[in-house]
Every structure is written in structure tokens, then in C-alpha cells.
Amino acid sequence: MHTIQLKLNDNGRGAFVIEEGNENNLTVFHTHVDDKLKGQGVASELLSTMVAYARANNKKVIALCPYVGAQFKRHPEQYADIWNQTWHS
């Protein structure tokens, strides 16, 4: 049996999570860039910030977001340390 916890941020948003041992998963559902910011590298900045957070906090990323998933697949060597590729199997 797994332990399921509700984790909320200061705004009351969050998720139910299952943590196995020392491996914590960070599920990325969506990367949103406002229309007026598109084409300025903002999605890349969001990805870089998320990756830095995952590394600093020993998280494994479950990439449900199409953009993040595509970047992870395009550059697997860059994200091998944080990409939870076994989650879908």
C-alpha cells in the first residue's frame, strides 16, 4: 500500500502525490505562454526553471506536458537525471 499525501502551495493549489523512498515525482501537466509572449523563448525559460527546481529538490519529472515531453525526447542526455521515463510503463 502506498502513502498518498495532499500537498498544497500558498495559493491552495496542489496535487495528491505518492512518494516512493527518496524518489519524489514532479508531474508537469502544461506549459502555458501568453500569446503576446510567444516567440520570445519564454517556454524555454519555464522549462529551464522547472528543471533547475527538480534538480535542486531531487525530483523526478513525469512529463505529461507535450512541450516538456518533446524537449525531453529531443534531448534525453540533458534530462536523464530528472526524467521519470518508467512512470508510463
C-alpha positions as CSV (number, residue, x, y, z in Angstrom):
1,M,0.0,0.0,0.0
2,H,1.3,3.5,-0.9
3,T,1.0,6.6,1.2
4,I,-0.9,9.3,-0.6
5,Q,-0.4,12.9,0.5
6,L,-2.1,16.1,-0.5
7,K,0.5,18.9,-1.0
8,L,-0.8,22.4,-1.4
9,N,1.1,25.7,-2.3
10,D,0.3,29.0,-0.6
11,N,-2.5,29.7,-3.1
12,G,-4.3,26.4,-2.2
13,R,-3.3,24.7,-5.4
14,G,-1.6,21.3,-5.4
15,A,-1.9,17.7,-6.1
16,F,-2.2,14.3,-4.4
17,V,1.3,12.6,-4.6
18,I,2.8,9.2,-3.9
19,E,6.4,9.3,-2.8
20,E,8.4,6.1,-3.1
21,G,11.5,6.1,-0.9
22,N,13.6,9.1,-1.7
23,E,12.2,9.5,-5.2
24,N,9.7,12.3,-5.4
25,N,7.9,12.9,-8.6
26,L,7.1,16.3,-10.1
27,T,4.3,16.0,-12.7
28,V,4.3,18.6,-15.3
29,F,0.9,18.9,-17.0
30,H,1.1,22.1,-19.1
31,T,3.4,24.9,-20.1
32,H,1.4,28.0,-20.9
33,V,2.8,31.1,-22.6
34,D,0.6,34.1,-23.2
35,D,0.1,34.9,-26.9
36,K,1.9,38.3,-26.5
37,L,5.0,36.5,-25.2
38,K,5.2,33.7,-27.8
39,G,8.3,33.5,-29.9
40,Q,10.4,35.1,-27.2
41,G,11.9,32.0,-25.6
42,V,9.6,32.1,-22.6
43,A,8.6,28.4,-22.8
44,S,12.3,27.5,-22.8
45,E,12.8,29.7,-19.7
46,L,9.9,28.0,-18.0
47,L,11.5,24.6,-18.8
48,S,14.9,25.7,-17.5
49,T,13.4,26.9,-14.3
50,M,11.4,23.7,-13.8
51,V,14.5,21.6,-14.5
52,A,16.6,23.6,-12.0
53,Y,13.9,23.2,-9.4
54,A,13.7,19.4,-10.0
55,R,17.4,19.0,-9.7
56,A,17.7,21.2,-6.6
57,N,14.9,19.3,-4.9
58,N,15.8,15.7,-6.0
59,K,12.6,15.4,-8.1
60,K,11.9,13.1,-11.0
61,V,9.8,14.7,-13.7
62,I,6.7,13.0,-15.2
63,A,6.4,14.9,-18.4
64,L,2.7,14.9,-19.3
65,C,3.0,18.3,-20.9
66,P,3.5,17.9,-24.7
67,Y,6.2,20.6,-24.8
68,V,8.2,19.2,-21.9
69,G,7.8,15.7,-23.2
70,A,9.0,16.7,-26.7
71,Q,12.1,18.5,-25.2
72,F,12.9,15.5,-23.0
73,K,12.7,13.2,-26.0
74,R,14.7,15.5,-28.3
75,H,17.5,15.9,-25.7
76,P,17.4,12.9,-23.5
77,E,21.0,13.3,-22.4
78,Q,20.2,16.7,-20.9
79,Y,17.4,15.4,-18.8
80,A,18.3,11.8,-18.0
81,D,18.9,12.6,-14.3
82,I,15.4,14.0,-13.7
83,W,13.2,12.3,-16.4
84,N,11.0,9.6,-14.9
85,Q,10.7,7.5,-18.1
86,T,9.3,4.5,-16.3
87,W,6.2,6.1,-15.0
88,H,4.1,5.2,-18.1
89,S,5.3,1.6,-18.3
